[in-house]
Amino acid sequence: MAYIDSLYNNYFLEYASYSIRDRAIPHIDDGLKPVQRRILHALHKIDDGKFHKVANVIGQTMQYHPHGDQSIYGALIVLANKDLFIEKQGNFGNIYTGDEAAAARYIECRLTPLAKQVLFNKALTDYVDSYDGRNQEPVVFPAKIPVLLAQGAEGIAVGMATKILPHNLIELLEAQIAYLQDRPLQLYPDFPTGGLADFSAYNDGNGKVLVRALLDTADPKRIVIRDLPFGTTTEQLIASIEDAARKNKIKIGTISDYTAENVEIEIKLPRGTYTEEIVDALYAFTDCELSISANLMLINDQNRPQVMSATEILQHNVDRLVDILKAELHLEAEQLNDRLHAKTLEQIFIENRIYQTIEEQTTTDAVALAVRTGLWPFAPQIKRDITDDDIETLLKIPIRRISRYDINRAEKEMKEIRARLRQIKKHLDDIIPYTIAFIQDLVDKYRDQFPRRTEIVEIERVDARSAANRNLKLRYDKKTGYLGHQISGTTLCDVSLYDSVLAIRKDGTYSVTQVPDKLFVGKGLLHCGLVDKDLVFTVVYKDKAGASYIKRCTIDKFILGRSYDLVPADCKVLKLTTDSDKQIALDYKPKPRLRKLNEVFPISEYPVRGLRAGGIRLSTKELEGCKLL
């Protein structure tokens, strides 16, 4: 049994590790999940500048992806709709309406110029064997922009989940420059659906964001929704509005969806209802306002899951960008030095006619030795050792090239190579200014392509109770003892479904409930109305001994649906009022030696105490009656 438990534990840990690292959670370095990385790698492998059928791209990606084609298709559509690395042609669905994309055989895609510029460099990329060992796939791309923050991510793994909100690419690049210049930076998301957003609780990527639809309220009888809150579609938004209307939370006439390239949902209002009266209700009761919780979970450079802040990710990406640019410069310098070495050998070999020394040689080794010997006097001009490959390259120079050799052109080319090498050395010595210039070039090139869509505002949350329309009639039927908005009887007040109702009965008990459809509260009510925690109740009651008391209090603490005692047990309520200006008149039964048969007590002279406090005794005389004056 212990062996089986151990086996299951190991299997579970292996599965959990696989789903976290290899499926659901993106990597900090290039911001991609494995399936997204494989799609972009396949697109790069087949890139010829033309559009490719998505079905073909899926087939190419299956060389690297161990799962089905549907998972690749779905991931490709999501990635393409980020409008960052994949250029689309055809119906890729609609992020506004939620319409699905066309079948893979009908749509086409290719890499964007941005993807080619910032994602790929084979010489700087580590590769591993694909799942079947037939191909090689990248571990991570040497990404030069903060992809993770630019496109965002969402995924659920075993025991953890991630929800990274998308940011504006240009703002991210400008924040990178600020970091390199030791200036303060602030990162706020930017949503493809636009809208309004309050980021005061964003907490640098691990807090909450309040998003709202953009409402056009210029017409007093019509509201037009121009932008959607992030995370919803026009279909979902309309459904939420219709549901709120059915539940009498808002009043609308008709609702029409004219969304195409831009969002346009028209709400026409009924007679007697105006725009300013319904806006708060739309935010309170529909998906026109949503709260989004962000959780910045990722796979770090140690290949482990970690929660980080948006600023930490940006700083990591900047530091990695500096390393990538350094590596590219070193690589270019190495390639230029190889070219310069080859050009130098070629120049010496041709200008000094060393090729003539091989004419009388009869063996391969003798030919190689003759060339090496001929080059020896020029060793000071040659910056590195001469290899067999170098000699082999010289021996492969065709006669035609020797005859047409242009000394001046060769000198000019070598001079340009040396100039570029000096420039590379300067860039390496001043790598921070070079990095800033690289980022600024991206900003200048793509600024118009990535404008901010979401407007940053301060949003004061709408209280559902205050926004609700009090369009229901609360009625009480004395004959049956029922209370509610779906019964016939005496109308008490106008209410909404979000209101709380206080009912005080003749026996001195009270309870608070949400506005009911139909609820039995008893045939004797002293008071029934909306809860007002500042309202002072004055109750006059008598105990078993016949003594009379006054109690003044507010009903400000309660649990919905629970019954409470307003007066002590076995006491009888005589009068209840909320008017502090009234007076209490007590009439006593005539008795021998009783001179005063009535007394008047001004209510305002008695203090307001807590709910649990006892009443203040007014009289111990036997009562004949009690009145309010």
C-alpha positions as CSV (number, residue, x, y, z in Angstrom):
1,M,0.0,0.0,0.0
2,A,2.8,2.4,0.9
3,Y,4.4,1.6,-2.5
4,I,1.2,2.5,-4.3
5,D,0.9,5.7,-2.4
6,S,4.4,6.6,-3.3
7,L,3.8,5.8,-6.9
8,Y,0.7,8.0,-7.1
9,N,2.5,10.9,-5.3
10,N,5.4,10.7,-7.8
11,Y,3.0,10.5,-10.8
12,F,1.0,13.5,-9.4
13,L,4.2,15.6,-8.9
14,E,5.4,14.8,-12.4
15,Y,2.1,15.7,-13.9
16,A,1.8,18.9,-11.8
17,S,5.3,20.0,-12.8
18,Y,4.6,19.3,-16.4
19,S,1.3,21.2,-16.5
20,I,2.9,24.2,-14.7
21,R,6.1,24.5,-16.7
22,D,5.2,23.1,-20.0
23,R,1.6,24.1,-20.6
24,A,-0.1,26.8,-18.5
25,I,2.4,29.3,-17.1
26,P,4.5,31.6,-19.3
27,H,8.2,32.1,-19.0
28,I,9.6,35.4,-17.8
29,D,12.3,35.6,-20.5
30,D,10.1,35.6,-23.6
31,G,6.7,35.8,-22.0
32,L,5.4,32.8,-23.9
33,K,3.8,29.4,-23.1
34,P,5.4,26.4,-24.9
35,V,2.7,26.1,-27.5
36,Q,3.0,29.8,-28.4
37,R,6.7,29.5,-28.7
38,R,6.4,26.5,-30.9
39,I,3.9,28.3,-33.2
40,L,6.2,31.3,-33.6
41,H,9.2,29.0,-34.2
42,A,7.3,27.1,-36.9
43,L,6.3,30.4,-38.5
44,H,9.9,31.6,-38.5
45,K,11.1,28.3,-40.0
46,I,8.7,28.6,-43.0
47,D,8.8,32.4,-43.3
48,D,9.2,33.6,-46.8
49,G,7.4,37.0,-46.5
50,K,4.1,35.6,-47.7
51,F,1.0,34.5,-45.9
52,H,0.7,30.9,-44.9
53,K,-2.5,28.9,-44.4
54,V,-3.1,28.5,-40.7
55,A,-3.7,24.8,-41.4
56,N,-0.2,24.5,-42.8
57,V,1.2,26.4,-39.8
58,I,-0.6,24.0,-37.4
59,G,0.9,21.1,-39.3
60,Q,4.4,22.6,-39.1
61,T,3.9,23.2,-35.3
62,M,2.9,19.6,-34.7
63,Q,6.5,18.7,-35.4
64,Y,7.3,20.2,-32.0
65,H,4.0,20.0,-30.0
66,P,3.1,16.7,-28.5
67,H,-0.7,17.5,-28.3
68,G,-3.5,17.7,-30.8
69,D,-4.0,20.2,-33.6
70,Q,-7.0,21.8,-31.9
71,S,-4.8,23.1,-29.0
72,I,-2.4,24.6,-31.5
73,Y,-5.3,26.2,-33.5
74,G,-6.8,27.8,-30.4
75,A,-3.5,29.1,-29.1
76,L,-2.7,30.5,-32.5
77,I,-6.0,32.4,-32.7
78,V,-5.5,33.9,-29.2
79,L,-1.8,34.8,-30.0
80,A,-2.8,36.4,-33.4
81,N,-5.5,38.5,-31.8
82,K,-2.9,40.1,-29.5
83,D,-1.8,41.9,-32.7
84,L,1.8,41.8,-31.6
85,F,3.7,39.0,-33.5
86,I,1.3,37.5,-36.0
87,E,-0.2,39.4,-39.0
88,K,-3.7,38.1,-39.9
89,Q,-5.6,37.6,-43.1
90,G,-9.1,36.4,-43.0
91,N,-11.6,35.9,-40.2
92,F,-9.8,35.4,-36.9
93,G,-12.9,36.0,-34.9
94,N,-13.9,39.2,-33.1
95,I,-12.6,40.1,-29.6
96,Y,-15.6,42.5,-29.2
97,T,-18.5,40.2,-30.1
98,G,-16.8,36.9,-29.1
99,D,-17.5,35.4,-32.6
100,E,-15.3,32.4,-33.4
101,A,-12.6,32.4,-36.0
102,A,-13.1,30.6,-39.4
103,A,-11.7,27.1,-39.9
104,A,-7.9,26.8,-40.2
105,R,-8.1,26.0,-43.9
106,Y,-9.7,29.4,-44.7
107,I,-7.4,31.8,-42.9
108,E,-3.8,32.8,-43.3
109,C,-1.0,34.4,-41.2
110,R,2.6,35.4,-41.1
111,L,5.1,37.0,-38.7
112,T,5.0,40.7,-38.2
113,P,8.1,42.9,-38.8
114,L,8.2,43.5,-35.0
115,A,8.4,39.7,-34.3
116,K,11.3,39.3,-36.8
117,Q,13.1,42.2,-35.3
118,V,12.8,41.4,-31.6
119,L,12.3,37.6,-31.2
120,F,14.7,35.6,-33.3
121,N,18.4,35.0,-33.2
122,K,19.5,31.4,-33.8
123,A,23.1,32.0,-32.7
124,L,21.8,33.2,-29.2
125,T,19.1,30.6,-28.8
126,D,19.4,27.4,-26.8
127,Y,17.6,24.4,-28.4
128,V,16.4,21.0,-27.1
129,D,15.2,17.9,-28.9
130,S,11.5,17.9,-29.7
131,Y,9.2,15.4,-28.2
132,D,10.0,12.7,-30.8
133,G,13.7,13.6,-31.2
134,R,13.4,14.4,-34.9
135,N,13.7,18.2,-34.5
136,Q,15.1,20.9,-32.3
137,E,12.9,23.5,-30.6
138,P,13.9,26.7,-28.7
139,V,14.0,26.7,-24.9
140,V,13.2,30.5,-24.9
141,F,13.6,33.2,-27.5
142,P,16.1,36.0,-27.0
143,A,13.2,38.5,-26.8
144,K,14.2,42.2,-26.8
145,I,10.9,43.5,-25.5
146,P,9.0,42.7,-22.4
147,V,6.6,40.3,-24.1
148,L,5.0,39.0,-20.9
149,L,3.7,42.4,-19.9
150,A,3.0,43.5,-23.5
151,Q,0.5,40.7,-24.3
152,G,-0.5,39.4,-20.9
153,A,-1.3,35.8,-20.1
154,E,-3.9,33.7,-18.4
155,G,-3.6,30.0,-17.4
156,I,-4.6,27.5,-14.8
157,A,-2.2,24.8,-13.7
158,V,-2.2,22.3,-10.8
159,G,-2.5,24.3,-7.5
160,M,-1.8,27.6,-9.1
161,A,-3.0,30.1,-11.7
162,T,-1.8,33.2,-13.5
163,K,-3.6,36.3,-14.8
164,I,-1.2,38.9,-16.2
165,L,-2.9,41.9,-17.6
166,P,-1.7,43.3,-21.0
167,H,0.2,46.6,-21.1
168,N,0.9,49.2,-23.8
169,L,4.1,48.3,-25.6
170,I,5.2,51.9,-26.1
171,E,4.7,52.7,-22.4
172,L,6.7,49.6,-21.5
173,L,9.6,50.6,-23.8
174,E,9.6,54.1,-22.3
175,A,9.6,52.6,-18.8
176,Q,12.6,50.5,-19.8
177,I,14.4,53.7,-20.8
178,A,13.4,55.3,-17.5
179,Y,14.9,52.3,-15.6
180,L,18.2,52.5,-17.5
181,Q,18.3,56.2,-16.7
182,D,17.5,55.6,-13.0
183,R,14.3,57.5,-13.2
184,P,11.1,56.4,-11.4
185,L,8.6,54.4,-13.5
186,Q,5.0,53.4,-13.2
187,L,3.3,50.6,-15.1
188,Y,-0.5,50.4,-15.8
189,P,-2.3,47.9,-18.0
190,D,-3.8,48.8,-21.4
191,F,-6.7,46.7,-22.7
192,P,-7.4,45.9,-26.4
193,T,-11.1,46.6,-25.8
194,G,-10.4,50.1,-24.5
195,G,-12.8,51.4,-21.9
196,L,-12.1,53.1,-18.6
197,A,-10.0,51.7,-15.8
198,D,-9.0,52.6,-12.2
199,F,-5.6,51.2,-11.3
200,S,-5.4,52.6,-7.8
201,A,-5.5,49.0,-6.4
202,Y,-3.4,47.4,-9.1
203,N,-0.5,46.8,-6.6
204,D,2.1,46.5,-9.4
205,G,0.5,43.5,-11.0
206,N,-0.9,41.6,-8.1
207,G,-4.0,43.6,-7.1
208,K,-7.3,44.5,-8.6
209,V,-8.4,46.7,-11.4
210,L,-11.8,48.3,-11.8
211,V,-12.9,48.5,-15.5
212,R,-15.9,50.2,-17.0
213,A,-17.5,50.4,-20.4
214,L,-17.3,53.8,-22.2
215,L,-20.9,55.2,-22.2
216,D,-22.0,57.9,-24.6
217,T,-24.7,59.8,-22.7
218,A,-25.0,62.9,-24.9
219,D,-28.6,62.0,-25.7
220,P,-30.9,62.1,-22.7
221,K,-33.1,59.3,-24.0
222,R,-30.4,57.0,-25.5
223,I,-27.1,55.5,-24.2
224,V,-24.5,54.2,-26.6
225,I,-21.7,51.8,-25.3
226,R,-18.5,52.6,-27.3
227,D,-15.9,50.5,-25.5
228,L,-16.1,47.3,-23.5
229,P,-14.7,46.4,-20.1
230,F,-11.8,44.0,-20.5
231,G,-12.8,40.4,-20.1
232,T,-16.3,40.6,-21.6
233,T,-17.9,40.6,-25.0
234,T,-20.9,42.5,-26.5
235,E,-23.0,39.3,-26.2
236,Q,-22.2,38.9,-22.5
237,L,-22.7,42.6,-21.8
238,I,-26.1,42.6,-23.5
239,A,-27.2,39.5,-21.7
240,S,-26.2,41.1,-18.3
241,I,-28.3,44.2,-19.2
242,E,-31.3,42.2,-20.2
243,D,-31.0,40.1,-17.0
244,A,-30.9,43.2,-14.9
245,A,-34.0,44.6,-16.7
246,R,-35.9,41.4,-16.1
247,K,-35.2,41.6,-12.4
248,N,-36.4,45.3,-12.4
249,K,-33.0,46.6,-11.4
250,I,-32.9,48.9,-14.4
251,K,-35.5,50.2,-16.9
252,I,-34.7,50.0,-20.6
253,G,-36.7,50.2,-23.7
254,T,-34.8,48.4,-26.5
255,I,-31.2,47.3,-26.9
256,S,-29.5,46.9,-30.2
257,D,-26.0,45.7,-31.2
258,Y,-24.4,47.5,-34.2
259,T,-20.8,46.3,-33.4
260,A,-18.6,45.7,-36.4
261,E,-15.0,47.1,-36.4
262,N,-15.9,49.2,-33.4
263,V,-18.2,48.6,-30.5
264,E,-21.6,50.2,-30.7
265,I,-24.4,49.0,-28.4
266,E,-27.5,51.3,-28.4
267,I,-29.8,51.3,-25.4
268,K,-33.1,53.3,-25.8
269,L,-34.8,54.3,-22.7
270,P,-38.6,54.1,-22.0
271,R,-40.9,57.0,-21.4
272,G,-40.2,58.7,-18.1
273,T,-36.7,57.4,-17.8
274,Y,-33.6,59.5,-18.6
275,T,-29.9,58.8,-19.2
276,E,-28.7,60.4,-16.0
277,E,-31.0,58.2,-13.9
278,I,-29.8,54.9,-15.3
279,V,-26.0,55.3,-15.7
280,D,-25.2,54.4,-12.1
281,A,-27.6,51.4,-12.3
282,L,-25.8,50.1,-15.4
283,Y,-22.5,50.2,-13.6
284,A,-23.9,48.6,-10.4
285,F,-26.0,45.8,-11.8
286,T,-24.5,44.9,-15.2
287,D,-21.1,44.0,-16.7
288,C,-20.6,47.6,-17.7
289,E,-18.4,47.6,-14.6
290,L,-16.2,44.7,-13.6
291,S,-13.4,44.1,-11.1
292,I,-10.4,42.1,-12.3
293,S,-8.0,40.4,-10.0
294,A,-4.4,40.1,-11.3
295,N,-1.9,37.4,-10.3
296,L,1.5,37.7,-11.8
297,M,2.6,34.0,-11.6
298,L,5.4,33.0,-14.1
299,I,8.2,30.6,-14.7
300,N,11.4,32.3,-13.7
301,D,14.9,31.9,-15.2
302,Q,15.5,29.1,-12.7
303,N,12.7,27.2,-14.4
304,R,10.5,27.5,-11.2
305,P,7.1,29.1,-10.7
306,Q,7.3,32.5,-8.9
307,V,5.1,35.4,-8.2
308,M,6.7,38.7,-9.2
309,S,5.7,42.4,-9.6
310,A,5.3,44.1,-12.9
311,T,8.3,46.3,-12.1
312,E,10.5,43.4,-11.3
313,I,9.6,41.7,-14.6
314,L,10.4,44.9,-16.5
315,Q,13.7,45.2,-14.7
316,H,14.6,41.6,-15.5
317,N,13.7,42.1,-19.1
318,V,15.9,45.2,-19.3
319,D,18.9,43.5,-17.8
320,R,18.4,40.6,-20.2
321,L,18.1,43.0,-23.1
322,V,21.5,44.5,-22.2
323,D,23.0,40.9,-22.1
324,I,21.4,40.1,-25.5
325,L,22.7,43.3,-27.1
326,K,26.1,42.6,-25.7
327,A,26.0,39.0,-27.1
328,E,24.9,40.3,-30.5
329,L,27.7,42.8,-30.6
330,H,30.3,40.2,-29.6
331,L,28.9,37.9,-32.2
332,E,29.1,40.5,-34.9
333,A,32.6,41.5,-33.9
334,E,33.7,37.8,-34.1
335,Q,32.1,37.5,-37.5
336,L,33.8,40.7,-38.7
337,N,37.2,39.6,-37.4
338,D,36.7,36.3,-39.3
339,R,35.9,38.3,-42.5
340,L,38.8,40.7,-41.9
341,H,41.2,37.8,-41.4
342,A,40.0,36.1,-44.5
343,K,40.3,39.3,-46.5
344,T,43.8,40.0,-45.2
345,L,44.9,36.5,-46.2
346,E,43.3,36.9,-49.6
347,Q,44.9,40.3,-50.2
348,I,48.4,39.0,-49.3
349,F,47.9,35.8,-51.3
350,I,46.9,37.6,-54.5
351,E,48.9,40.9,-54.3
352,N,52.2,39.1,-53.5
353,R,51.4,36.3,-56.1
354,I,51.9,33.5,-53.5
355,Y,49.7,31.4,-55.7
356,Q,52.6,31.1,-58.2
357,T,54.6,29.1,-55.6
358,I,52.2,26.2,-55.9
359,E,52.7,25.7,-59.6
360,E,55.6,23.3,-59.3
361,Q,54.3,21.4,-56.2
362,T,53.2,17.8,-56.8
363,T,51.4,16.8,-53.6
364,T,48.6,18.3,-51.5
365,D,50.8,18.7,-48.5
366,A,53.5,20.4,-50.5
367,V,51.0,22.8,-51.9
368,A,49.8,23.7,-48.4
369,L,53.3,24.1,-47.1
370,A,54.2,26.4,-50.0
371,V,51.2,28.6,-49.2
372,R,52.0,28.7,-45.5
373,T,55.7,29.5,-46.3
374,G,54.7,32.2,-48.6
375,L,52.5,33.8,-46.0
376,W,55.1,33.6,-43.2
377,P,56.9,36.9,-44.1
378,F,53.6,38.8,-43.7
379,A,52.9,37.5,-40.1
380,P,52.8,41.0,-38.6
381,Q,49.8,41.8,-40.8
382,I,48.0,38.7,-39.9
383,K,46.3,39.0,-36.4
384,R,45.7,35.2,-35.7
385,D,47.2,31.8,-36.5
386,I,46.7,30.5,-40.0
387,T,44.7,27.3,-40.0
388,D,44.4,24.5,-42.5
389,D,40.9,25.8,-43.3
390,D,42.3,29.2,-44.1
391,I,44.7,27.6,-46.6
392,E,42.0,25.5,-48.1
393,T,39.9,28.6,-48.6
394,L,42.7,30.4,-50.4
395,L,43.3,27.4,-52.7
396,K,39.7,27.5,-53.7
397,I,39.8,31.0,-55.1
398,P,39.0,30.8,-58.8
399,I,41.4,32.1,-61.4
400,R,38.8,34.5,-62.7
401,R,38.6,36.2,-59.2
402,I,42.4,36.5,-59.1
403,S,42.5,38.1,-62.5
404,R,39.8,40.6,-61.6
405,Y,41.1,41.4,-58.1
406,D,40.6,45.0,-57.3
407,I,43.1,46.2,-54.7
408,N,41.3,49.5,-54.0
409,R,37.9,47.9,-53.5
410,A,39.5,45.3,-51.2
411,E,41.2,48.0,-49.2
412,K,37.9,50.0,-48.9
413,E,36.0,46.9,-47.7
414,M,38.6,46.1,-45.1
415,K,38.6,49.7,-44.0
416,E,34.8,49.6,-43.5
417,I,35.2,46.4,-41.5
418,R,37.8,48.0,-39.2
419,A,35.5,51.0,-38.8
420,R,32.6,48.9,-37.8
421,L,34.8,47.0,-35.3
422,R,35.8,50.3,-33.7
423,Q,32.1,51.2,-33.5
424,I,31.2,47.9,-31.9
425,K,33.9,48.4,-29.3
426,K,32.5,51.8,-28.5
427,H,29.0,50.4,-28.2
428,L,30.3,47.7,-25.8
429,D,32.1,50.3,-23.7
430,D,28.9,52.4,-23.6
431,I,26.3,49.6,-23.5
432,I,23.7,51.5,-21.6
433,P,23.4,54.4,-24.0
434,Y,23.5,51.9,-26.9
435,T,20.6,50.0,-25.2
436,I,18.6,53.2,-24.8
437,A,19.2,54.1,-28.4
438,F,17.9,50.6,-29.5
439,I,14.8,51.0,-27.4
440,Q,14.2,54.5,-28.6
441,D,14.4,53.3,-32.2
442,L,11.6,50.8,-31.4
443,V,9.5,53.5,-29.8
444,D,9.9,55.9,-32.8
445,K,9.2,53.1,-35.3
446,Y,6.1,51.6,-33.7
447,R,4.6,54.4,-31.7
448,D,1.7,55.0,-34.1
449,Q,1.0,51.3,-34.3
450,F,0.4,50.9,-30.5
451,P,-1.6,53.8,-29.1
452,R,-3.1,53.6,-25.6
453,R,-6.7,52.3,-25.8
454,T,-7.8,52.3,-22.2
455,E,-8.4,55.7,-20.4
456,I,-7.0,55.9,-16.9
457,V,-9.5,57.4,-14.5
458,E,-10.5,57.4,-10.8
459,I,-13.6,55.4,-10.3
460,E,-15.9,55.7,-7.3
461,R,-17.7,52.5,-7.0
462,V,-21.4,52.7,-7.3
463,D,-23.3,51.4,-4.3
464,A,-25.9,48.9,-5.5
465,R,-28.4,50.0,-2.9
466,S,-28.2,53.6,-3.8
467,A,-28.2,52.9,-7.5
468,A,-31.2,50.6,-7.5
469,N,-34.5,52.1,-8.7
470,R,-37.2,52.0,-6.0
471,N,-39.8,50.8,-8.5
472,L,-41.5,48.1,-6.3
473,K,-44.4,48.7,-4.0
474,L,-44.0,47.2,-0.5
475,R,-47.4,46.2,0.7
476,Y,-48.8,44.8,4.0
477,D,-52.0,42.7,4.2
478,K,-53.5,43.2,7.7
479,K,-55.9,40.3,7.3
480,T,-53.4,37.7,6.4
481,G,-50.2,39.1,8.0
482,Y,-48.2,38.9,4.8
483,L,-45.6,41.5,3.7
484,G,-44.0,41.8,0.2
485,H,-44.0,43.4,-3.2
486,Q,-46.1,40.7,-4.8
487,I,-49.1,40.8,-2.6
488,S,-52.2,43.0,-2.5
489,G,-52.8,45.2,0.6
490,T,-51.8,48.6,2.0
491,T,-48.9,50.2,0.2
492,L,-46.2,51.1,2.8
493,C,-43.4,52.6,0.6
494,D,-41.5,52.3,-2.7
495,V,-38.5,49.9,-2.5
496,S,-35.9,48.1,-4.5
497,L,-34.7,44.5,-4.2
498,Y,-31.5,45.8,-2.5
499,D,-33.4,47.5,0.4
500,S,-33.7,46.1,3.9
501,V,-37.1,46.2,5.7
502,L,-37.6,46.5,9.4
503,A,-40.8,45.1,10.9
504,I,-41.7,45.6,14.6
505,R,-44.5,43.5,15.9
506,K,-47.1,44.1,18.7
507,D,-45.4,41.6,21.0
508,G,-42.2,43.7,21.1
509,T,-40.1,41.6,18.7
510,Y,-38.5,42.9,15.5
511,S,-36.6,41.5,12.5
512,V,-34.9,42.8,9.4
513,T,-35.2,41.2,6.0
514,Q,-34.4,41.9,2.3
515,V,-37.4,43.1,0.4
516,P,-39.5,39.9,0.2
517,D,-41.8,38.7,-2.6
518,K,-44.2,37.4,0.1
519,L,-43.4,36.9,3.8
520,F,-45.5,36.2,6.8
521,V,-44.7,38.8,9.6
522,G,-47.8,38.5,11.7
523,K,-51.2,40.2,11.9
524,G,-50.1,43.0,14.2
525,L,-47.3,45.4,13.2
526,L,-46.4,48.5,15.1
527,H,-43.9,49.7,12.5
528,C,-42.8,48.6,9.0
529,G,-40.4,50.5,6.7
530,L,-36.9,50.8,5.3
531,V,-34.0,50.4,7.7
532,D,-32.6,53.7,8.8
533,K,-29.8,53.2,11.3
534,D,-30.1,56.9,12.5
535,L,-33.8,56.7,13.2
536,V,-34.6,56.9,16.9
537,F,-37.5,54.7,18.2
538,T,-39.3,55.5,21.3
539,V,-41.3,52.6,22.9
540,V,-43.5,52.7,26.0
541,Y,-44.1,49.4,27.7
542,K,-45.2,48.0,31.1
543,D,-44.0,44.9,33.0
544,K,-45.9,42.2,34.9
545,A,-46.1,44.4,38.0
546,G,-47.8,47.1,36.0
547,A,-44.9,49.6,36.1
548,S,-44.5,51.7,32.9
549,Y,-41.2,52.4,31.2
550,I,-39.8,54.4,28.3
551,K,-37.0,53.2,26.0
552,R,-35.3,55.2,23.3
553,C,-32.8,53.6,20.9
554,T,-31.7,53.1,17.3
555,I,-31.8,49.8,15.5
556,D,-28.4,49.7,13.9
557,K,-27.1,46.2,14.5
558,F,-28.8,43.1,13.2
559,I,-28.6,39.9,11.3
560,L,-31.0,39.5,8.3
561,G,-33.9,37.2,9.0
562,R,-33.2,36.9,12.8
563,S,-35.8,37.9,15.4
564,Y,-34.9,40.2,18.3
565,D,-36.7,41.5,21.4
566,L,-37.1,45.3,21.6
567,V,-38.4,45.2,25.2
568,P,-37.7,42.7,28.0
569,A,-39.6,39.4,28.0
570,D,-43.1,39.3,29.5
571,C,-43.5,43.0,28.9
572,K,-46.3,44.6,27.0
573,V,-45.8,47.4,24.4
574,L,-48.1,50.3,24.9
575,K,-46.9,52.8,22.3
576,L,-44.2,53.1,19.6
577,T,-43.2,56.3,17.8
578,T,-40.3,57.8,15.9
579,D,-41.4,61.4,16.6
580,S,-39.1,62.8,19.4
581,D,-41.2,66.0,19.7
582,K,-44.3,64.1,21.0
583,Q,-45.3,63.7,24.7
584,I,-46.4,60.6,26.5
585,A,-49.7,60.9,28.5
586,L,-50.3,58.3,31.1
587,D,-53.8,57.9,32.7
588,Y,-54.0,56.1,36.0
589,K,-56.9,54.1,37.5
590,P,-58.7,56.1,40.2
591,K,-57.7,54.8,43.7
592,P,-58.1,56.2,47.2
593,R,-55.6,58.8,48.1
594,L,-54.5,59.1,44.4
595,R,-54.5,62.7,43.7
596,K,-52.9,62.7,40.2
597,L,-54.9,60.7,37.6
598,N,-52.7,61.5,34.7
599,E,-49.2,62.7,33.9
600,V,-47.3,63.9,30.8
601,F,-43.7,63.0,29.9
602,P,-41.9,64.9,27.1
603,I,-40.0,62.3,25.0
604,S,-37.1,64.6,24.2
605,E,-36.1,64.7,27.9
606,Y,-35.1,61.1,27.9
607,P,-31.7,59.9,26.6
608,V,-31.1,57.6,23.7
609,R,-29.5,54.4,24.8
610,G,-28.2,51.1,23.3
611,L,-30.5,48.4,22.0
612,R,-29.7,46.1,25.0
613,A,-30.2,48.8,27.6
614,G,-33.3,48.6,29.8
615,G,-36.0,51.3,29.8
616,I,-36.3,54.2,32.2
617,R,-39.2,53.8,34.6
618,L,-42.0,56.4,34.2
619,S,-44.4,55.3,36.9
620,T,-45.4,52.4,39.1
621,K,-49.1,53.3,39.2
622,E,-51.6,51.0,37.6
623,L,-52.5,52.4,34.2
624,E,-55.8,52.9,32.7
625,G,-54.5,54.3,29.4
626,C,-51.5,55.6,27.4
627,K,-51.6,58.2,24.7
628,L,-49.2,60.2,22.5
629,L,-49.7,63.9,22.4
